[in-house]
Every structure is written in structure tokens, then in C-alpha cells.
């Protein structure tokens, strides 16, 4: 009897335990990524980064040395987050003088587009010079745990349009580390390596985390790799946090992100300070190590992506901003701009500023889910949409030895133009065994040497693709085709750059022309390397925290 009674007790406890697990299954899933990270990748104390020492003296005479090349990429920085175009946050006390300085010393691109309205796809375009859907990179890598809780986190009977989650596809999708750019793609770093460049990656990658997909296998000699997504530990006294409880993505990030980096594929360790400043410290160190040889540096900041965390120093410098969220966000912009200034100063200190080509950009427009309405003004839309607000990005380039200062380039450009431009500047070669969609922008930009002829950029269509959401821009006309809802948005950007007047019903011939152009482009493209399993409505004109109605215009985003 005693044994039988014990058995009943054990069975009862197991049932209760299983019941508690079931009741709290979403909570467990919501925190599972962070718990797994702590177990699988424990982080050591901060350590010095052992950057390789370049030569003690110049390896080439100055006349023969190709330019150093630096690409600084911000994350989710909206076009109205900088003062380069006359807007920005200067009135709030957050100007961006260092980003603006690149434009003043070289070229400001007034119609610069992201490769996509989301990070991974844009980064793949930037580093290859190709439309990423040519090689199957169409959707955003998303952790399965996030997908499994997304439906419940977003469940709200007051929302006019539902989120759709395919749980079977989510479970069948490979792990997050395996979602990225195929190693068979050739990056700008690989092309420059053939020209003798020493290539350095610092910061975010988001193109796969297996050894085959990491920067060290994609042409970079050294990689300081952002492994997770905190700028500082949540309770660190050096940081000020802004949590958006209305945003399910934010609620997922805070418990799961960690403060950690790795070097050349080694074990994780904690950075020494606030992440944006830390990446800048290391960029300055690496510049000093490589001043005597041609180098390519890809400085890919996490700022100003969520979770919104500012350094306390930057936050305290903006007491005039009374709204806490805007103040944290402004402080984050401040740190990115300071980073640009420190990189520019490091080039001067090492005597290599004149022969260094620098490009600054953002991977896509700013998101509506942070609840700050003016980030992309005057344009409509957000990150995850193909309206101008999701695709227009602040972009500037300088190369004092070659590019005439003070230019404003009006023609449409894209992230995939970066690789052909860098390769041309270095005197390297593009691959000939695959289509290259970008063009060398140096051909259309004025040079300090008047004998170098320039030519206007030929009219060409630009395309974007994300599952059932597609877009094309050609000769000043823009078409967005949304499968969900089944709707076409047609705009004449020359007269309506802010996309207020949908001409789809009044210009049927133009609509037909662009639909045919879009269909032709997408025929024969590769199948996506991983499926989409989240379909999420994105309001075009309202932030996530605002009240949404069925009358509001929207499209769906496909992860």
C-alpha cells in the first residue's frame, strides 16, 4: 500500500508539473532563447582584441596605393534621424554633424534606397552587388521560439487585421544560425582581397552564424562579431533603457538578448563598454594597426536598433528632451554620430584621410514599432514596408583625393551599388560568372581631377521583394503590389514623393507597364532558402502604439 501510495503521489506531482509547464508554455518559450544562450555560450570578462599588426612602413608608394575603404552602416536609422537633408533632430539638440560632414566633404545621395526594407536582405545586397533573391535570401531570419510566441504576443481582438503564424513551418525551419547568405556568394571583401586588401568586419553580421557563413569565410581577415543584441546588460548603471510594452518584438528581445561579442569565431566575451562606443574604439584601434596597407573596414553598428538602450552619459546630455523614449532614442543617434566623427579623426591622426573612401548609410528605414512618429518624415511607411519611409536611407560618400566636395546626387541609387563602386575604386574585378545588378557610382560623380569624365546614371528599374509584397521604381514611377490585401499602390514620385495620391485606378496603362516589368524581373529567381512562417500587418501611416482602424492603409510583412 505504501508503494502504491507513493506511486500515486509521484504520478500526481508529474501531472501537476506538466500542467504548470503547459500553462506557462508561452512564458517558457518567450525566455528559452536567452536561457539557451546562457547555457551554450557563457560569456567571459572583457578582453583586448588582438588585431593583427600591419606593416611598420608603407607597403606601396602613395601614388600606387589603392584607397582604404570604410563602410559605416547604421541599423534602422531613419532618413529624418540625421540633419544631412535639412531635417533631423537638431531642434531637439541631436544634430548629426559628423554624418553631415561626409556629405559636405563628398556626395549626399538624395534618393538613396535600401536593398530591402529589412536588415538581412539589405546587407546581402550591399555586400554582393546583387538582388539577394537571386540566391534565395528573401526573408528575415527569425528564431523559431519567436515565431511560436508571436501569434499569442500579438493577439489583440481590438486590432483590425490578424497576424498569421504557420507553426508547422516554424518548427521545420533550420536553426537561426543556419539562416543566412550562401558561402557560394562572393562578397566585396573577397573581391578586394584579390587586390591585396586586409579586410576587417566589426559589429552586426546577420547573414548566418555557422562557420561557413561567418565573415571569416566570406573574405574578411578579422571579425569582431556581435553575437547578441544588448548594448549593455539591462541593469548596468551605465545604461538607460526604454521598454515598449506595446511591442511584442520588444517584449521578446529584452529577456533573450545578451551582451556579448566574439573575435574570429572564438568564445563569447563581454565588450568593455556601451556597444556603439566599444565598436568605435576597436575601429579606431584597427585603423591604427593598418595605416600602412590598403584595408577595407565594414563597421556595421547595432545602433539604433531595438532594444532601445542609451549610454547614461548620452542620455544625461539631453535633459531638454522630456519624453523618455525620444530621449533614449536621441541619445542612441548621438552615439552613432560620435562614432562617425571618431573614425574620421582616426583617419586624420594616421595621415590617411585623403586616400580613404568612406560610405555611410543605414540598412533600411526606421520602424513604426518603436512608437516615434517622425523618424522617416516626410515619407510614408516604416521598416518592413516598401513605401519610401521603409526604403529611403541617409547615404553619403567621401574620398577627398578623388571626389569633388559638396555634391548632391539626385538619381536613384541602391545598396547593391556599393560593391561595384568599392571594387572600381580599388582597381579590383567583379565576378563574371553571375549577374551583378549594381553599378559603379564613381562614373556618375564629379572628381577633383577635371580630366576624369563623368556620365549620368542610366535609367534603370529598381526592385524589391518580400513574399507577397513586391515593388518597382522606374523613371520616377513607383508601384507597390501587395498580395495581402490584394491591392496596387501606384505613385508618380516626381510630383508626389511622399506617396499620398494612389494613381492605380486612373493610370491603367502605367500600372500594366510596371506590373509587366515586375513580372519579368521575378521570373526564374531562386526559391527562398527558408520559408516564411509569419505574416504580419504593418500600418503605413501609424506607429504600433497608435489606435488602428479598418480604414487605415496597410500591407503585410512576411518574415
SVG drawing of the C-alpha trace seen along z (x, -y; Angstrom):
<svg xmlns="http://www.w3.org/2000/svg" viewBox="-12 -74 71 76">
<polyline fill="none" stroke="black" stroke-width="0.4" points="0.0,0.0 2.8,-2.4 4.5,-1.8 1.1,-2.2 0.5,-5.5 4.0,-6.8 3.3,-5.9 0.1,-7.9 1.9,-10.9 4.7,-10.8 2.2,-10.5 0.2,-13.4 3.3,-15.6 4.3,-14.8 0.8,-15.7 0.9,-18.9 4.4,-19.7 3.3,-19.0 0.2,-21.1 2.3,-24.0 4.6,-23.7 1.6,-23.7 0.0,-26.7 3.3,-28.6 4.5,-27.3 4.4,-30.7 6.4,-32.2 9.0,-29.4 9.2,-29.8 9.5,-33.6 12.5,-33.2 14.0,-30.0 16.4,-31.7 18.1,-33.7 18.3,-30.6 19.8,-28.6 22.3,-31.3 23.5,-31.4 24.0,-27.6 25.6,-27.2 27.7,-30.4 28.8,-31.6 30.5,-35.0 33.9,-35.7 35.1,-39.1 36.1,-41.8 39.3,-41.2 41.6,-43.0 41.0,-42.4 44.3,-41.1 44.1,-42.9 46.8,-41.8 49.7,-44.2 50.1,-45.7 53.5,-46.6 55.6,-49.1 56.1,-51.1 54.2,-51.8 54.0,-48.7 53.4,-50.8 54.4,-54.3 51.4,-56.7 50.8,-57.1 50.4,-53.3 48.4,-52.6 44.7,-52.0 42.4,-53.8 41.4,-52.5 37.7,-51.8 35.3,-52.1 31.6,-51.3 29.8,-52.5 26.3,-51.0 23.8,-52.1 20.8,-49.9 17.2,-51.1 18.3,-54.7 15.5,-56.8 16.2,-59.4 14.8,-62.0 17.1,-60.9 20.0,-62.8 20.3,-66.5 22.1,-65.9 18.9,-66.6 17.9,-69.7 15.5,-67.8 16.5,-65.6 16.6,-66.2 18.7,-69.4 15.8,-71.3 15.9,-68.7 19.6,-69.1 20.6,-66.0 22.2,-67.2 24.4,-64.8 27.4,-67.0 29.8,-64.1 27.5,-62.2 26.7,-65.5 30.4,-66.2 30.8,-63.2 28.1,-64.6 29.8,-68.0 33.2,-66.6 31.9,-64.5 28.4,-63.4 25.0,-63.4 22.7,-60.9 19.2,-62.4 17.3,-59.3 19.3,-56.5 17.3,-53.3 18.0,-50.3 18.3,-46.9 15.2,-45.9 13.1,-47.2 14.7,-44.8 18.2,-44.1 19.4,-40.7 18.2,-41.2 19.7,-44.7 23.1,-43.5 23.2,-40.7 22.6,-43.2 25.2,-45.7 28.0,-43.1 27.4,-41.3 26.1,-43.9 23.2,-41.6 19.5,-41.3 19.5,-38.8 16.5,-36.8 18.8,-35.7 20.4,-33.4 17.4,-32.7 17.8,-35.4 14.3,-36.9 13.1,-36.7 14.3,-37.8 16.0,-35.1 13.7,-34.6 14.2,-32.3 11.6,-29.6 10.8,-30.4 9.9,-33.9 7.6,-32.6 5.9,-30.2 5.1,-33.0 4.4,-35.8 0.8,-34.9 0.0,-35.0 2.0,-38.1 0.3,-39.9 -3.1,-38.5 -5.4,-41.5 -9.1,-41.4 -9.0,-45.2 -6.6,-45.1 -8.3,-45.3 -6.1,-42.7 -4.7,-39.4 -1.2,-38.1 -0.8,-34.7 1.8,-32.1 2.4,-28.8 3.7,-26.8 4.5,-23.7 6.8,-25.8 8.3,-27.4 9.2,-24.1 10.6,-22.8 12.8,-25.8 16.5,-25.3 18.1,-26.9 18.6,-30.7 22.4,-30.2 21.8,-28.4 19.7,-31.1 21.9,-33.4 23.8,-34.1 25.2,-31.1 29.0,-30.8 29.0,-30.5 28.2,-34.2 31.1,-36.4 31.3,-39.5 33.1,-42.8 35.7,-41.6 36.5,-38.6 36.8,-40.8 39.1,-43.3 41.2,-40.5 42.4,-39.6 43.7,-43.2 45.7,-42.8 43.3,-44.4 43.3,-43.5 39.6,-43.1 38.0,-43.9 34.5,-43.3 33.2,-44.9 29.7,-44.6 26.5,-43.1 26.5,-40.5 23.0,-38.8 23.9,-36.8 24.3,-33.4 26.3,-32.3 27.6,-28.9 31.4,-28.8 30.8,-28.7 28.6,-31.8 30.5,-34.0 32.7,-36.9 36.0,-35.0 34.7,-32.6 33.4,-35.5 36.6,-37.4 37.2,-39.1 40.6,-38.5 39.4,-39.6 35.9,-39.8 34.7,-41.3 31.3,-39.7 28.2,-40.9 26.7,-37.7 23.6,-39.1 21.7,-42.3 22.2,-44.3 24.2,-47.5 24.9,-46.9 23.4,-44.5 19.9,-45.5 20.7,-46.5 24.1,-48.1 24.3,-51.5 26.0,-52.8 22.8,-52.4 19.3,-53.9 16.6,-51.6 13.3,-52.3 10.9,-49.3 8.0,-49.4 5.4,-47.2 3.0,-47.7 5.6,-46.0 5.7,-42.2 9.1,-42.2 10.4,-44.4 8.9,-42.1 10.8,-39.2 14.1,-40.9 14.6,-42.1 14.6,-38.7 16.5,-36.9 19.2,-39.3 22.7,-39.2 25.8,-41.4 28.4,-39.5 30.8,-39.5 33.4,-37.1 36.6,-37.5 37.4,-35.4 34.9,-32.7 36.3,-32.3 34.4,-32.2 32.0,-34.9 33.2,-37.7 31.6,-40.9 32.5,-44.3 34.3,-46.8 31.5,-49.4 28.4,-50.7 28.3,-48.7 28.4,-51.6 31.3,-53.2 33.0,-49.9 32.8,-49.1 34.1,-52.6 37.1,-52.1 38.0,-48.9 37.6,-50.5 40.0,-53.2 42.4,-50.6 42.2,-48.6 42.7,-51.8 46.0,-52.5 47.2,-48.9 46.6,-49.1 47.6,-52.6 50.5,-51.3 48.5,-48.9 45.2,-49.1 42.3,-47.9 38.6,-47.5 36.6,-48.0 32.9,-47.1 31.8,-48.8 28.2,-47.6 26.7,-49.2 23.7,-47.8 22.6,-51.4 19.8,-52.4 18.1,-49.1 15.9,-48.0 16.1,-47.3 16.3,-51.0 19.3,-51.5 21.3,-54.7 24.5,-55.2 23.8,-57.2 26.3,-59.8 24.5,-60.5 21.1,-60.4 22.2,-62.9 23.4,-65.2 19.8,-65.6 17.8,-66.9 15.8,-69.2 14.0,-66.1 11.2,-65.4 9.8,-62.3 11.8,-59.4 11.6,-57.2 12.6,-60.0 15.4,-61.0 16.8,-57.4 16.5,-57.3 18.1,-60.7 21.0,-59.6 21.5,-56.5 21.6,-58.6 24.1,-60.8 26.4,-57.9 26.3,-56.7 27.2,-60.2 30.0,-60.5 31.3,-57.2 31.5,-58.6 33.4,-61.6 35.9,-59.4 36.5,-57.3 37.1,-60.4 39.5,-61.8 41.4,-58.5 42.0,-58.7 43.4,-62.2 45.5,-61.2 47.1,-58.4 47.6,-60.6 45.3,-58.5 42.2,-60.6 42.7,-61.9 43.0,-58.5 40.2,-56.8 36.8,-56.2 34.0,-56.3 30.4,-55.4 27.8,-56.0 24.3,-54.5 21.5,-52.7 20.3,-49.2 16.6,-50.3 14.2,-53.0 13.2,-53.3 10.4,-51.1 7.0,-52.1 7.1,-49.7 9.3,-52.0 6.4,-54.4 8.2,-57.6 6.2,-59.0 8.6,-61.4 11.6,-59.1 11.1,-58.8 9.4,-62.1 8.4,-63.4 7.9,-59.9 5.2,-57.4 5.8,-54.0 8.3,-52.2 10.8,-49.4 9.0,-46.2 7.1,-48.2 8.1,-49.2 6.8,-52.7 9.5,-55.4 9.8,-55.6 10.9,-52.0 13.3,-52.2 14.8,-55.7 18.1,-55.7 20.5,-58.5 23.6,-57.9 26.8,-59.9 30.2,-59.2 33.6,-61.0 37.0,-60.4 38.9,-63.7 41.7,-62.7 39.2,-61.9 35.7,-63.1 34.7,-66.8 33.1,-68.0 29.6,-69.4 27.8,-67.3 24.1,-66.4 23.3,-63.3 19.7,-63.3 19.3,-60.0 18.1,-56.8 20.8,-54.6 20.7,-51.3 22.7,-49.4 23.8,-47.0 25.7,-49.8 28.2,-49.8 30.1,-46.7 30.7,-47.7 31.7,-51.2 34.2,-49.9 35.6,-47.3 36.1,-50.0 37.8,-52.4 40.2,-49.6 41.0,-48.6 39.7,-45.1 37.4,-43.0 33.7,-42.0 32.9,-38.3 31.8,-37.4 30.1,-34.2 26.9,-35.7 24.7,-38.8 25.8,-41.9 22.8,-44.3 24.6,-47.3 26.6,-50.0 29.8,-51.9 28.6,-55.2 32.1,-56.8 31.3,-57.0 28.5,-59.5 30.1,-61.5 32.3,-64.6 36.0,-64.1 38.7,-66.5 40.5,-65.8 38.5,-67.6 40.0,-65.4 38.0,-62.4 34.8,-62.3 31.5,-61.6 28.4,-60.2 24.8,-60.3 23.4,-57.2 21.3,-55.3 17.6,-54.9 17.1,-51.5 14.3,-49.9 14.9,-49.1 13.0,-46.1 12.1,-44.9 10.7,-41.6 9.3,-40.0 6.9,-37.1 3.5,-38.6 4.8,-42.1 6.8,-43.5 7.7,-46.9 9.4,-48.5 10.6,-52.1 11.3,-53.2 11.7,-56.6 10.1,-58.3 7.1,-55.9 6.7,-53.6 4.4,-50.5 3.9,-48.5 1.9,-45.3 0.5,-43.8 -1.0,-40.3 -2.5,-40.8 -4.5,-42.9 -4.8,-42.4 -4.0,-46.0 -1.8,-48.1 -0.3,-51.4 0.9,-53.5 2.7,-56.8 4.4,-59.4 7.3,-60.2 8.3,-63.3 5.2,-65.1 4.3,-63.1 7.5,-61.9 5.6,-61.3 3.2,-58.8 -0.1,-60.4 -2.0,-60.0 -2.6,-56.4 -2.9,-56.5 -3.6,-52.8 -7.2,-53.4 -6.6,-56.4 -3.4,-55.3 -4.2,-51.7 -1.5,-51.7 1.3,-52.8 0.0,-50.2 0.1,-47.5 3.6,-48.5 5.1,-48.3 3.3,-45.0 4.8,-43.5 8.3,-44.9 7.9,-43.4 6.7,-40.0 9.7,-39.8 12.2,-40.6 10.9,-37.9 10.7,-35.1 13.3,-32.5 14.5,-33.7 15.7,-31.2 13.3,-29.7 13.7,-31.2 16.3,-29.3 13.9,-29.2 10.2,-29.6 8.2,-32.5 6.0,-31.5 4.9,-34.9 2.5,-37.2 2.1,-40.4 0.1,-43.5 2.0,-46.8 0.1,-50.1 1.5,-52.6 0.7,-55.8 0.6,-54.9 3.1,-53.7 2.4,-50.5 1.2,-52.2 -1.5,-54.3 -5.1,-53.2 -5.6,-51.3 -8.8,-51.1 -10.0,-49.2 -9.8,-52.4 -6.1,-52.7 -3.9,-51.6 -1.7,-48.6 0.3,-45.9 1.6,-42.6 5.2,-41.8 6.5,-38.3 9.4,-37.3"/>
</svg>
